Amino acid sequence: GRAGGAWRNRVPRVCGRGGLVVVGGGGGMGEGSSGGVAGGVATGAGTGSKRSPAIRVGGDCWFAPFLAVSASYLKPMNATADGSGSNDRFNSSLAPHVATLTGKAALPVGRFRIYVEGGATYHRATFSTTETIDNQIRTVDGVTQTITGGTQTVEWKTDGWGWVLGGGVEAWISRSLAIFGEAGRARLEGSAVG
């Protein structure tokens, strides 16, 4: 039969009044092939997909229990790669910052709200590599020479727009507190800025 009045009253209705929901959480983020791009063919370089911890903060503005816009900031841990050759070694780091702006469509079911979302991403990222080349001894025409090595750091910065798609579910514990889980896929695209 129909849910009792006490149960219905416990279901949060702030979103139905066009309320703002503050969101915070953590999880894992796969960072594609950044390690492989950094390492190339160097021995010991990271390759393939890596998953690292990430934090997210933001807010949802619900115009109705089934419709909202959402904005958030996502900060994954830096992706790193290390490698070495016969006379050199390097370490690389990718430090991304990601903002998202999405629309959400939801299906409220009792204390739960199941939703899908899609929209745009904007990222700024810094990719840096520090390489050390050892001194090398060479003999040319019977004369021994030392070729001095050294250490250098190069850095690239990118920014640009991409897209994000995902979905999840909220479980409301009280009128003002909920837990949620979600999964999504984002494409970060951009060009060099320095």
Secondary structure by P-SEA (a helix, b strand, c coil): ccccaaaaaacccccccbbbbbbbbbbbbbbcaaaaaaccccccccccbbbbbbbbbbbbbbcccccccccccccccccccccccccccbbbbbbbbbbbbbbbbbbbcccbbbbcbbbbbbbbbbbbbbbbbcbbbbbcccbbbbbccbbbbbbbbbbbbbcccccbbbbbcccccccccccbbbbbbbbbcc
